Amino acid sequence: MIEHLTYLSAAQELRPPYLQPSALVRAKQLDRLDAHCRHFIARAPLVIVGSSDPERGHDVSPRGDAPGFVRVLDSGHLAIPDRPGNNRLDTIENLLANPAIGLLFIIPGIDELLRVNGNARLTGSLPLLESMSVGGKVPKLAIVVTVTEAFLHCSKALKRARLWRDDYRLDRAAFPTLGRMLADQISSPDVGLIEARIEADARDNLY
């Protein structure tokens, strides 16, 4: 099928199938975090982080914790703690090479999203990190974002996905475990060992 596809190559080919954005859509883009943006961030337990590097390419990574884990410092800045992950450091290495960052905040049960774009810096400043500690465990770094754009995103995508309904929810038993998938991908017979390591890491290294 791929060999029969045709592709767009110029900007003038892009607009004809689409309506022009409405005045409301154009006006809703802010250059700061207003009260509604702050309220959204304070209630969001999940943010998706987009970054890129000229050589490594693009990356999208989730960051999640209790609502309020992303700290609004003022109307132009927010901070995201870097909790333990897979230690690949894709996002933070990208941000050192290219500070441009895109954020997508998600609140369970709410179909609207909040998009924030800006420029990021990494800090190891202890006062900020200690204020983000959980159970006495301090994050190693924080991503401080200078906001350049912030706007509420319409609900159509999440409504189509029926994300907060049970229509497309899978029984966990009907889907392979992460250990099973990784074992297949790396051609390892040690599924049980891999799953035990995943479980121990999630239990012991959450913060």
Backbone bond lengths (Angstrom), bond angles and torsions (degrees), N, CA, C in turn:
res aa  C-N    CA-C-N  psi(-1)  N-CA   C-N-CA  omega(-1)  CA-C   N-CA-C  phi
1 M - - - 1.465 - - 1.531 111.84 -
2 I 1.324 117.80 -37.28 1.457 121.07 -173.64 1.525 111.96 -60.12
3 E 1.328 117.63 -32.66 1.458 119.85 -177.14 1.521 113.02 -71.59
4 H 1.330 117.65 -13.27 1.459 120.49 -179.32 1.532 112.95 -97.65
5 L 1.320 117.17 0.29 1.457 120.11 -179.12 1.524 111.02 -79.33
6 T 1.339 115.61 146.67 1.462 121.11 170.01 1.517 107.64 -112.41
7 Y 1.334 116.10 155.57 1.457 120.27 -172.55 1.521 110.74 -129.05
8 L 1.337 114.90 149.32 1.458 120.20 174.94 1.524 109.62 -75.55
9 S 1.319 115.75 148.59 1.465 119.06 -177.79 1.519 113.27 -133.19
10 A 1.323 118.02 -4.39 1.467 120.11 -177.94 1.528 110.23 -143.46
11 A 1.319 115.82 150.46 1.461 120.86 -176.77 1.522 112.14 -60.83
12 Q 1.327 117.59 -33.47 1.466 119.82 -177.70 1.525 112.29 -68.08
13 E 1.327 117.41 -16.93 1.462 120.62 176.24 1.526 111.91 -81.48
14 L 1.321 116.20 -15.52 1.465 120.62 -170.63 1.518 113.11 -81.40
15 R 1.323 118.58 -42.79 1.456 121.91 -169.14 1.532 115.36 -73.76
16 P 1.351 121.19 -35.37 1.473 120.29 -171.12 1.526 116.34 -50.29
17 P 1.341 121.67 -39.79 1.465 118.52 -178.43 1.528 114.17 -74.37
18 Y 1.335 116.87 -11.48 1.461 120.94 -172.24 1.520 111.74 -109.73
19 L 1.331 116.39 149.88 1.453 121.66 169.98 1.519 109.47 -72.58
20 Q 1.315 116.13 158.93 1.450 120.27 171.79 1.534 109.02 -71.37
21 P 1.336 118.12 145.28 1.466 119.02 176.82 1.526 110.03 -63.03
22 S 1.317 115.59 142.67 1.464 120.33 -178.06 1.524 111.01 -70.77
23 A 1.314 115.78 165.74 1.464 121.07 177.40 1.530 110.06 -60.47
24 L 1.341 116.95 -37.24 1.460 120.61 179.04 1.524 111.10 -64.12
25 V 1.329 116.53 -44.04 1.464 120.42 179.67 1.519 110.72 -62.22
26 R 1.326 117.20 -39.52 1.466 119.83 179.19 1.524 111.33 -70.91
27 A 1.324 116.39 -36.64 1.468 119.94 -174.63 1.526 112.84 -77.20
28 K 1.326 117.91 -22.83 1.471 119.52 -173.36 1.527 113.16 -74.38
29 Q 1.322 117.25 -13.35 1.466 119.73 179.77 1.529 110.10 -73.23
30 L 1.311 116.14 121.07 1.460 122.47 -178.55 1.524 110.03 -106.87
31 D 1.321 116.61 162.09 1.464 121.21 174.77 1.525 110.95 -108.00
32 R 1.330 116.01 20.30 1.458 121.63 -176.06 1.523 108.00 -157.97
33 L 1.329 115.76 173.54 1.458 121.73 175.28 1.523 108.38 -99.60
34 D 1.329 115.95 106.61 1.464 118.95 178.20 1.525 109.47 -83.47
35 A 1.332 116.86 -172.94 1.465 120.92 -175.79 1.526 111.79 -61.25
36 H 1.323 117.63 -37.73 1.458 120.26 -178.95 1.533 111.21 -70.65
37 C 1.331 116.95 -39.63 1.466 120.28 175.95 1.528 110.41 -62.02
38 R 1.320 115.82 -43.66 1.476 120.14 179.93 1.522 110.66 -62.37
39 H 1.333 116.29 -42.60 1.456 120.77 -179.94 1.530 110.31 -63.85
40 F 1.330 116.57 -40.80 1.463 121.12 179.28 1.530 110.38 -62.26
41 I 1.332 116.65 -48.67 1.464 121.46 -179.45 1.523 110.70 -61.24
42 A 1.329 116.94 -39.22 1.461 121.02 -178.87 1.523 112.38 -65.56
43 R 1.334 117.52 -24.18 1.460 121.21 -177.69 1.529 112.91 -102.06
44 A 1.320 117.68 -1.42 1.468 121.09 -174.53 1.525 111.30 -92.45
45 P 1.342 118.35 121.46 1.457 120.78 175.44 1.534 113.33 -89.89
46 L 1.333 116.64 0.34 1.462 120.17 -176.64 1.519 110.27 -143.72
47 V 1.331 115.38 133.85 1.462 121.08 171.53 1.526 107.80 -133.11
48 I 1.327 116.10 134.66 1.458 122.39 175.97 1.524 107.64 -96.74
49 V 1.322 116.83 128.13 1.462 122.55 -173.63 1.520 109.54 -109.78
50 G 1.322 116.82 123.96 1.455 122.56 176.13 1.520 110.11 -107.37
51 S 1.331 116.10 133.11 1.464 121.46 178.54 1.522 108.68 -144.87
52 S 1.326 116.08 169.65 1.463 119.13 178.55 1.516 110.21 -153.35
53 D 1.310 114.25 158.20 1.456 121.83 178.28 1.531 107.43 -134.42
54 P 1.325 118.10 138.58 1.464 119.64 -177.30 1.527 113.49 -55.85
55 E 1.333 118.04 -31.81 1.462 120.86 -177.83 1.529 112.24 -99.82
56 R 1.338 117.51 -40.54 1.464 120.33 -174.80 1.522 112.73 -82.74
57 G 1.326 117.14 -20.84 1.453 120.57 -179.13 1.518 112.05 93.73
58 H 1.331 116.46 -155.91 1.458 122.17 -171.26 1.521 111.17 -98.40
59 D 1.334 114.90 158.06 1.456 120.47 -179.94 1.523 108.89 -148.81
60 V 1.321 116.01 142.71 1.460 122.32 173.30 1.515 107.39 -128.56
61 S 1.335 116.71 129.94 1.452 120.31 -173.74 1.525 110.14 -141.42
62 P 1.342 118.17 138.92 1.472 120.01 178.26 1.525 111.80 -85.07
63 R 1.313 115.47 148.70 1.463 122.95 169.91 1.522 106.85 -130.32
64 G 1.323 117.47 126.72 1.456 119.66 -176.35 1.514 112.46 -140.97
65 D 1.333 115.00 149.33 1.467 121.92 176.38 1.529 107.13 -174.68
66 A 1.307 116.38 -171.83 1.461 119.88 179.03 1.529 110.03 -61.44
67 P 1.344 118.17 145.75 1.469 120.08 178.23 1.525 111.37 -49.73
68 G 1.325 115.17 135.98 1.454 120.99 -177.18 1.514 113.11 97.29
69 F 1.352 117.60 -1.84 1.461 118.64 -178.67 1.522 111.81 -67.26
70 V 1.343 117.52 -28.41 1.458 120.10 171.28 1.518 107.36 -84.62
71 R 1.304 116.21 122.35 1.458 122.36 -172.69 1.526 110.81 -96.79
72 V 1.327 117.55 122.97 1.463 121.23 171.76 1.519 107.46 -83.04
73 L 1.325 116.80 116.68 1.457 121.49 -177.54 1.514 111.92 -84.37
74 D 1.327 116.03 -39.40 1.464 123.08 172.83 1.523 106.19 -164.36
75 S 1.320 117.58 -172.73 1.467 119.88 -174.39 1.519 113.22 -65.55
76 G 1.317 117.50 -14.88 1.462 120.49 -177.90 1.512 114.76 -114.91
77 H 1.334 118.02 1.10 1.460 119.75 -174.42 1.525 111.41 -144.36
78 L 1.325 115.47 144.97 1.458 121.80 171.66 1.520 108.83 -139.41
79 A 1.333 115.86 163.05 1.458 120.76 -177.59 1.525 109.51 -132.90
80 I 1.340 115.62 136.21 1.460 122.59 179.87 1.526 108.24 -117.85
81 P 1.335 118.50 120.09 1.473 119.25 176.92 1.518 110.61 -69.02
82 D 1.318 117.04 142.57 1.461 120.89 177.44 1.526 108.37 -97.10
83 R 1.334 115.67 91.76 1.460 121.92 179.44 1.537 109.99 -74.77
84 P 1.346 117.19 164.51 1.470 119.24 178.87 1.524 112.26 -56.90
85 G 1.330 115.65 139.72 1.460 122.08 178.10 1.508 109.84 -138.27
86 N 1.339 115.80 -136.83 1.465 119.47 -177.30 1.527 113.00 -92.28
87 N 1.345 115.98 2.26 1.469 122.04 178.14 1.523 114.24 65.35
88 R 1.336 117.79 15.87 1.468 119.85 173.41 1.533 111.09 -73.85
89 L 1.345 115.90 -30.05 1.469 122.93 178.65 1.527 112.71 64.70
90 D 1.335 116.99 25.41 1.467 119.70 -177.63 1.518 111.89 -55.90
91 T 1.329 116.52 -51.29 1.461 119.79 -175.04 1.517 111.79 -64.47
92 I 1.335 116.87 -50.81 1.469 117.72 -173.20 1.529 111.77 -72.29
93 E 1.319 118.55 -29.78 1.467 119.05 173.44 1.529 110.56 -68.65
94 N 1.333 116.92 -39.06 1.458 119.52 175.30 1.527 111.08 -58.39
95 L 1.333 115.87 -44.42 1.468 119.98 -175.55 1.521 112.21 -67.57
96 L 1.322 117.54 -27.12 1.462 119.40 174.13 1.521 111.12 -68.09
97 A 1.333 115.95 -36.09 1.467 120.35 -179.47 1.516 112.00 -82.12
98 N 1.339 116.49 -33.54 1.463 122.06 -177.00 1.529 107.73 -146.87
99 P 1.325 119.04 108.54 1.463 121.14 -173.03 1.525 114.99 -73.63
100 A 1.332 118.60 -6.94 1.468 119.72 -179.49 1.527 110.03 -63.22
101 I 1.328 115.89 134.38 1.461 120.96 -175.93 1.527 109.52 -141.65
102 G 1.323 115.68 144.74 1.464 121.48 174.49 1.519 108.95 -124.70
103 L 1.328 116.72 136.59 1.461 122.19 -177.01 1.522 110.06 -125.42
104 L 1.327 115.53 141.38 1.460 122.06 176.94 1.524 107.50 -129.75
105 F 1.339 116.17 110.16 1.463 121.67 -177.69 1.527 110.06 -92.33
106 I 1.338 115.48 137.12 1.459 122.27 -175.66 1.522 109.92 -129.44
107 I 1.349 116.02 132.70 1.461 122.70 175.49 1.522 108.17 -117.01
108 P 1.332 119.40 121.56 1.464 120.37 177.82 1.527 111.86 -54.90
109 G 1.330 115.88 133.89 1.457 121.25 179.61 1.511 114.72 89.05
110 I 1.343 117.38 -11.37 1.465 122.08 -179.66 1.529 108.24 -109.95
111 D 1.333 116.88 124.26 1.462 120.34 -177.37 1.525 113.25 -78.37
112 E 1.336 117.46 -24.02 1.452 119.33 178.35 1.532 109.71 -77.32
113 L 1.329 115.13 155.22 1.465 122.44 179.56 1.520 108.99 -124.21
114 L 1.310 116.12 162.37 1.465 120.93 172.95 1.514 108.48 -118.07
115 R 1.326 115.47 124.95 1.465 121.32 176.75 1.519 109.60 -106.11
116 V 1.319 115.83 132.83 1.461 121.92 177.76 1.520 107.70 -132.56
117 N 1.323 116.19 128.78 1.458 122.16 175.68 1.519 108.76 -117.91
118 G 1.320 116.05 152.06 1.451 118.23 179.86 1.511 112.13 179.31
119 N 1.323 114.36 -157.78 1.459 122.14 178.45 1.522 108.64 -124.71
120 A 1.326 115.62 138.95 1.458 120.29 -171.64 1.525 111.87 -114.57
121 R 1.325 113.99 148.57 1.457 122.68 168.92 1.519 108.03 -131.39
122 L 1.316 116.02 153.21 1.457 121.53 179.37 1.522 109.34 -102.69
123 T 1.324 116.55 137.03 1.460 120.01 179.42 1.519 111.20 -132.01
124 G 1.321 114.75 143.63 1.460 121.72 172.20 1.501 110.89 -111.29
125 S 1.328 116.97 21.18 1.465 122.18 -177.93 1.525 110.29 -61.75
126 L 1.330 116.95 117.95 1.459 121.21 -173.86 1.526 114.84 -61.94
127 P 1.336 119.66 -41.17 1.471 117.18 -179.94 1.528 113.16 -56.85
128 L 1.340 116.80 -41.89 1.461 119.63 178.34 1.526 110.36 -69.30
129 L 1.331 116.97 -46.73 1.458 119.96 -178.08 1.528 111.39 -61.77
130 E 1.313 116.84 -42.04 1.466 119.54 -179.84 1.517 111.69 -64.96
131 S 1.323 117.23 -31.51 1.466 120.09 178.07 1.525 111.50 -71.16
132 M 1.335 117.06 -13.86 1.460 122.35 179.92 1.531 111.95 -105.14
133 S 1.320 117.45 9.16 1.457 120.76 -177.10 1.523 110.96 -69.24
134 V 1.334 115.27 152.53 1.458 122.34 176.14 1.522 107.60 -130.52
135 G 1.311 116.43 123.04 1.457 119.79 -179.12 1.513 112.92 58.67
136 G 1.323 116.77 32.93 1.459 120.94 -179.54 1.510 114.77 80.32
137 K 1.335 117.66 -0.53 1.461 121.07 180.00 1.520 109.91 -98.41
138 V 1.323 115.33 121.45 1.462 122.82 -173.94 1.532 109.38 -97.03
139 P 1.335 118.17 133.68 1.477 118.52 175.89 1.517 110.96 -63.54
140 K 1.329 116.20 151.17 1.466 120.23 -178.52 1.519 112.06 -71.78
141 L 1.331 116.43 -34.30 1.460 122.15 -178.38 1.520 108.93 -144.98
142 A 1.315 115.78 166.99 1.462 121.92 168.32 1.518 108.18 -132.18
143 I 1.326 115.30 146.21 1.463 122.14 175.17 1.521 106.96 -96.55
144 V 1.305 117.41 115.41 1.463 122.18 178.56 1.522 108.10 -100.75
145 V 1.317 116.44 121.63 1.465 122.14 -174.55 1.525 109.81 -108.73
146 T 1.312 116.12 126.78 1.463 122.22 168.50 1.521 107.28 -89.15
147 V 1.312 116.28 117.29 1.464 122.09 -172.26 1.529 110.43 -77.12
148 T 1.331 116.29 129.96 1.463 121.02 172.76 1.527 111.37 -111.76
149 E 1.350 117.09 -28.91 1.465 122.12 178.64 1.523 109.10 -143.59
150 A 1.325 115.56 141.24 1.465 120.81 173.75 1.516 107.84 -147.27
151 F 1.339 116.34 130.66 1.460 118.21 176.76 1.520 110.74 -158.64
152 L 1.305 114.85 148.01 1.449 122.31 176.71 1.523 109.08 -76.08
153 H 1.324 115.61 135.39 1.459 121.98 -177.14 1.520 108.60 -102.30
154 C 1.323 116.88 138.57 1.463 121.54 -175.54 1.532 111.15 -64.18
155 S 1.319 115.09 166.30 1.462 121.87 -169.65 1.530 114.69 -88.91
156 K 1.323 118.90 -0.50 1.466 120.17 -169.75 1.529 113.45 -58.26
157 A 1.334 117.68 -43.73 1.465 119.87 -176.21 1.523 111.22 -62.77
158 L 1.324 117.13 -46.07 1.460 119.91 -178.55 1.520 111.77 -72.32
159 K 1.329 116.84 -30.84 1.468 119.37 175.10 1.528 110.23 -66.36
160 R 1.332 116.79 -42.97 1.459 119.27 177.95 1.526 110.94 -64.28
161 A 1.323 116.32 -37.65 1.461 120.37 179.79 1.528 112.53 -76.13
162 R 1.356 116.39 -13.69 1.471 121.45 -176.42 1.527 110.22 48.63
163 L 1.328 114.31 46.19 1.455 120.29 -168.56 1.522 113.28 -63.23
164 W 1.325 116.35 -35.02 1.467 118.83 -176.23 1.530 112.09 -97.81
165 R 1.310 116.44 11.03 1.459 120.93 176.05 1.530 109.01 -110.29
166 D 1.313 116.85 174.11 1.461 120.45 -176.74 1.529 113.51 -94.36
167 D 1.341 117.39 3.64 1.465 120.32 -174.45 1.523 112.87 -53.83
168 Y 1.330 117.21 -44.11 1.454 120.99 -174.62 1.532 112.21 -112.24
169 R 1.319 116.35 11.44 1.466 119.56 -179.13 1.529 110.28 -69.14
170 L 1.338 115.87 133.05 1.452 121.16 179.91 1.520 110.71 -97.74
171 D 1.314 115.77 142.89 1.455 121.26 166.75 1.524 106.70 -67.11
172 R 1.334 117.84 126.86 1.470 120.41 -176.71 1.516 111.79 -54.72
173 A 1.327 117.15 -32.85 1.458 120.51 -179.12 1.527 112.53 -68.77
174 A 1.342 116.95 -15.80 1.463 120.63 -178.55 1.531 112.33 -88.99
175 F 1.330 116.51 1.69 1.465 120.43 -176.90 1.522 108.12 -128.20
176 P 1.335 118.50 140.87 1.468 119.58 -178.86 1.525 112.01 -60.97
177 T 1.315 117.61 147.09 1.456 121.15 175.23 1.527 109.34 -70.55
178 L 1.330 115.90 161.77 1.461 119.86 177.10 1.517 110.24 -60.65
179 G 1.331 116.94 -40.72 1.460 119.54 178.90 1.518 112.46 -60.35
180 R 1.343 116.51 -41.20 1.455 120.65 178.89 1.532 110.76 -63.96
181 M 1.325 116.86 -44.73 1.461 120.32 -178.90 1.523 111.61 -65.13
182 L 1.350 116.67 -43.69 1.460 119.73 179.47 1.525 111.12 -64.70
183 A 1.315 116.75 -41.37 1.459 119.68 178.53 1.521 110.93 -59.49
184 D 1.316 116.97 -42.01 1.465 120.35 177.34 1.521 111.36 -64.44
185 Q 1.335 116.01 -41.75 1.464 119.60 -175.77 1.520 112.73 -68.28
186 I 1.330 116.94 -32.42 1.470 119.22 -178.93 1.535 111.81 -104.41
187 S 1.342 115.43 9.27 1.467 122.00 178.09 1.532 111.92 55.57
188 S 1.333 115.13 48.92 1.464 120.76 179.52 1.523 109.95 -108.09
189 P 1.338 117.34 138.58 1.460 119.62 175.81 1.530 112.81 -84.48
190 D 1.344 116.85 -5.69 1.468 120.90 -171.16 1.527 111.79 -92.62
191 V 1.322 117.33 59.22 1.461 121.03 -179.45 1.525 111.10 -59.34
192 G 1.322 116.17 -45.70 1.457 120.17 -177.81 1.512 112.24 -60.84
193 L 1.317 117.46 -41.66 1.461 121.55 179.34 1.520 110.92 -65.08
194 I 1.315 116.38 -43.99 1.469 120.23 179.40 1.525 110.12 -62.61
195 E 1.332 117.35 -44.28 1.464 120.14 -179.55 1.524 111.01 -65.38
196 A 1.318 117.97 -36.52 1.461 120.90 177.85 1.526 110.77 -64.70
197 R 1.333 116.71 -39.93 1.469 120.57 178.36 1.520 111.33 -66.22
198 I 1.329 116.73 -41.04 1.466 120.53 178.03 1.520 110.58 -62.39
199 E 1.330 116.45 -45.38 1.466 121.01 -179.26 1.518 111.60 -63.91
200 A 1.341 117.18 -42.42 1.461 120.83 179.50 1.520 111.31 -65.75
201 D 1.321 116.38 -39.52 1.468 120.02 -179.86 1.518 110.62 -65.10
202 A 1.345 117.10 -42.83 1.464 120.59 179.25 1.527 111.07 -66.35
203 R 1.317 116.37 -32.96 1.467 120.54 -178.46 1.531 111.89 -77.55
204 D 1.335 116.92 -41.81 1.471 120.93 -169.81 1.516 114.39 -99.46
205 N 1.337 117.90 -18.37 1.471 119.88 -172.78 1.518 112.37 -126.11
206 L 1.336 116.35 35.51 1.463 119.37 -179.56 1.524 110.79 -71.00
207 Y 1.323 117.25 -31.59 1.471 121.87 179.35 1.523 109.90 -129.74
